Amino acid sequence: MEISDKPGQDEAEPAFKVNVLSFQFIGNVHGDEPVGRELLFHLANWICGNYMKDPLATLIVDNIHLHMLPSMNPDGFALRRRGNANNIDLNRDFPDQLRKFTSDHWFMAFEHARSFVYFEGSACRKLSMDGTEDRKYPIYGGMQDWNYIHHGCFELTLEISDNKWPNATELPTLWEYNRMSMLNLVANLVKTGIHGRIFSADNGRPLPASVVVRGINYTVKAGKLFADYHRLLAPREKCEGNRFIDGSETLW
């Protein structure tokens, strides 16, 4: 599912919008955890229904390519179990189980700057790059690490309900509890980090280039089509960045 003022079109050129962020919401990774799935349907309906009426909905549609995958595990949902049709946990074998299905294309086709994934069974959040000194338990084959290592995409895992499969009558309340946080997570992307394009001053053509931030051991590749780059950073934190053409030396 894609929400944008120009769905289906690649964007980053001045004729449309100079810097267009791609952002993804994912739900129902575990088949027996359907709340995130339902909230994403509510979110899509609210944004589309309030475009050009509500400033927050309009900001999101006009400035962000928003992709939603309400159910990454439809077979598990139909079977009401954690694993997929092969009874494999998708968040312990990522992305191997998905290479046979369309969702592998989903993750490879779009360069998302930020990703939010919804689980149930607890009420907590897990930041990108799962390792932490007070670790709860190790995860091997997790989607969070893969997204950052391969695409530079910051993924936040949100466990939003103690009850994995609540009664349908509770869904409107869960939606109201989470609505503004879901919207603000997306809207804040517009105000966070560094964004731009790298192109030739002679002919305006995109250049194969990269962006690095001092102190962060990760290189962001500019997009191939428009040479646009997006690097999220902590709000109000002063950073020093450097852009360079691939194959050249940096100034540091």
Legacy VTK file of the C-alpha trace (Angstrom):
# vtk DataFile Version 3.0
C-alpha trace
ASCII
DATASET POLYDATA
POINTS 252 float
0.000 0.000 0.000
1.429 3.404 -0.983
0.286 6.860 0.097
1.668 9.891 -1.724
0.452 12.827 -3.789
2.095 11.026 -6.721
1.723 7.299 -5.992
3.642 4.977 -8.257
6.118 7.674 -9.284
9.751 8.013 -8.255
10.343 11.469 -6.839
13.214 13.716 -5.852
13.497 16.089 -8.785
12.748 19.821 -8.418
9.728 19.580 -10.721
8.043 17.569 -8.004
9.666 17.803 -4.578
13.362 18.300 -3.979
13.692 15.731 -1.215
11.099 13.009 -0.866
11.494 10.596 2.026
10.345 7.001 1.835
8.949 5.554 5.016
7.419 2.185 5.820
4.980 0.756 8.351
4.848 -3.025 8.775
2.397 -5.098 10.776
1.489 -8.719 11.463
5.040 -10.111 11.177
3.862 -12.756 13.615
0.579 -14.195 12.414
-0.964 -14.306 15.878
-0.317 -10.587 16.485
-2.914 -8.734 14.360
-3.311 -5.393 16.175
-0.646 -3.604 14.122
-2.312 -4.931 10.971
-5.624 -3.346 11.935
-4.046 -0.062 13.070
-2.328 0.362 9.704
-5.669 0.080 7.918
-7.022 2.746 10.264
-3.961 4.930 9.630
-4.248 4.700 5.849
-7.950 5.500 5.992
-7.370 8.506 8.274
-4.551 10.028 6.197
-6.397 9.628 2.892
-9.680 10.853 4.340
-8.088 13.949 5.875
-5.750 14.992 3.060
-6.215 18.702 2.281
-8.403 18.956 5.386
-5.971 18.326 8.233
-2.490 19.960 8.199
-0.773 16.842 9.550
-2.285 14.549 6.915
-1.442 17.078 4.201
2.163 17.429 5.419
2.644 13.662 5.274
1.129 13.151 1.820
2.917 16.133 0.256
6.372 15.396 1.653
6.710 11.658 2.175
6.279 8.476 0.186
4.527 6.326 2.775
4.524 2.570 2.199
2.453 0.232 4.344
2.573 -3.540 4.606
-0.305 -4.286 7.003
0.305 -8.044 6.974
3.763 -9.420 6.296
2.535 -12.854 7.329
-0.972 -13.424 5.895
-0.619 -17.217 6.091
0.216 -17.060 9.775
-2.692 -14.669 10.314
-5.093 -17.080 8.587
-3.728 -19.947 10.701
-3.657 -17.755 13.832
-0.100 -18.741 14.675
3.266 -17.017 15.013
5.029 -18.634 12.049
4.305 -18.496 8.345
2.939 -21.314 6.154
6.221 -23.172 6.813
5.777 -22.444 10.536
8.951 -20.323 10.502
9.222 -17.120 12.555
9.826 -14.394 9.948
11.699 -12.250 12.467
14.214 -15.015 13.177
14.991 -15.929 9.569
14.932 -12.598 7.756
14.936 -12.219 4.803
15.399 -15.857 3.731
11.760 -16.865 4.151
10.627 -13.853 2.145
12.859 -14.315 -0.880
10.209 -16.556 -2.424
7.451 -13.971 -2.023
6.639 -10.401 -3.042
7.674 -8.866 0.259
11.321 -9.537 -0.613
10.784 -7.301 -3.643
9.174 -4.794 -1.266
12.291 -4.498 0.877
14.676 -4.392 -2.078
12.701 -2.019 -4.303
12.383 0.942 -1.931
15.103 2.815 -0.066
13.268 3.651 3.141
14.752 6.156 5.558
12.676 4.928 8.488
10.670 1.860 9.334
8.204 1.107 12.109
7.128 -2.453 12.837
4.266 -3.409 15.128
4.172 -6.460 17.370
1.961 -7.464 20.274
2.316 -9.397 23.499
4.039 -6.629 25.464
4.228 -2.857 25.780
7.729 -1.670 24.907
9.944 -0.367 22.123
13.139 -1.721 20.594
15.555 0.567 18.811
17.493 -0.022 15.597
20.517 -2.318 15.871
19.151 -4.551 18.581
22.267 -4.964 20.734
22.120 -3.385 24.188
24.023 -3.898 27.417
20.863 -4.826 29.318
19.677 -7.171 26.609
16.437 -9.033 27.110
17.276 -11.877 24.746
19.367 -12.199 21.579
17.699 -12.220 18.166
19.303 -13.869 15.164
17.938 -13.212 11.690
15.995 -10.122 12.774
14.555 -7.621 10.327
15.762 -4.560 12.281
19.476 -5.218 11.830
19.084 -6.298 8.199
17.279 -3.080 7.270
20.025 -0.900 8.732
23.017 -2.896 7.521
21.767 -3.303 3.954
19.769 -0.113 3.446
20.679 2.340 6.213
17.054 2.235 7.311
16.401 2.967 10.977
13.770 0.559 12.236
11.844 0.937 15.467
9.988 -2.065 16.840
6.900 -1.191 18.853
5.028 -3.683 21.005
1.670 -1.986 21.406
-0.622 -4.382 23.254
-0.204 -6.831 26.119
-3.008 -8.869 24.590
-1.901 -10.457 21.335
-5.404 -10.992 19.975
-7.816 -8.572 21.687
-11.525 -8.480 21.042
-12.473 -6.471 17.951
-14.402 -4.059 20.170
-11.072 -2.917 21.674
-9.547 -1.877 18.326
-11.076 1.643 18.200
-9.582 2.366 21.635
-6.169 1.021 20.612
-6.333 3.179 17.480
-7.059 6.318 19.518
-4.228 5.462 21.921
-1.752 5.187 19.039
-3.089 7.541 16.358
-1.143 10.715 17.160
2.103 8.887 17.878
1.881 7.074 14.520
1.226 10.329 12.672
3.948 12.259 14.491
6.512 9.521 13.859
6.051 10.123 10.145
5.687 13.910 10.239
8.862 14.359 12.294
10.908 12.830 9.476
10.493 16.034 7.509
12.274 17.971 10.271
15.031 15.490 11.132
18.445 14.811 9.607
20.085 15.923 6.379
18.520 15.580 2.947
19.585 16.696 -0.505
20.731 15.785 -4.005
24.140 15.474 -5.650
24.245 16.398 -9.316
26.533 17.898 -11.945
26.701 21.689 -12.070
27.449 21.409 -15.794
24.436 19.452 -17.010
22.281 18.747 -13.960
22.685 14.987 -14.220
22.624 12.891 -11.026
26.052 11.766 -9.823
26.895 8.458 -8.110
27.744 9.768 -4.680
27.740 8.989 -0.980
27.253 10.843 2.275
29.031 10.235 5.565
28.619 11.838 8.977
31.690 12.233 11.172
31.658 9.747 14.028
29.141 7.392 12.393
30.629 4.350 10.708
28.063 4.109 7.939
27.990 5.436 4.385
24.692 6.536 2.860
24.453 5.960 -0.885
22.603 8.551 -2.923
19.689 7.222 -4.955
20.517 6.060 -8.477
17.671 7.831 -10.241
17.807 11.311 -8.706
20.984 11.116 -6.559
18.914 12.104 -3.541
20.138 11.192 -0.056
18.491 11.050 3.344
20.304 10.565 6.637
18.314 10.724 9.867
20.056 12.287 12.854
19.147 13.100 16.430
17.096 16.327 16.666
19.025 19.489 17.575
22.332 17.611 17.534
25.172 19.359 15.699
26.868 17.048 13.207
29.471 17.380 10.477
28.683 15.689 7.180
30.616 15.179 3.968
29.379 14.352 0.467
31.696 12.832 -2.118
31.576 11.326 -5.580
32.056 7.557 -5.528
35.681 6.687 -6.238
37.056 9.969 -4.896
38.644 10.678 -1.534
36.813 12.422 1.296
38.090 15.654 2.810
38.757 13.966 6.146
LINES 1 253
252 0 1 2 3 4 5 6 7 8 9 10 11 12 13 14 15 16 17 18 19 20 21 22 23 24 25 26 27 28 29 30 31 32 33 34 35 36 37 38 39 40 41 42 43 44 45 46 47 48 49 50 51 52 53 54 55 56 57 58 59 60 61 62 63 64 65 66 67 68 69 70 71 72 73 74 75 76 77 78 79 80 81 82 83 84 85 86 87 88 89 90 91 92 93 94 95 96 97 98 99 100 101 102 103 104 105 106 107 108 109 110 111 112 113 114 115 116 117 118 119 120 121 122 123 124 125 126 127 128 129 130 131 132 133 134 135 136 137 138 139 140 141 142 143 144 145 146 147 148 149 150 151 152 153 154 155 156 157 158 159 160 161 162 163 164 165 166 167 168 169 170 171 172 173 174 175 176 177 178 179 180 181 182 183 184 185 186 187 188 189 190 191 192 193 194 195 196 197 198 199 200 201 202 203 204 205 206 207 208 209 210 211 212 213 214 215 216 217 218 219 220 221 222 223 224 225 226 227 228 229 230 231 232 233 234 235 236 237 238 239 240 241 242 243 244 245 246 247 248 249 250 251
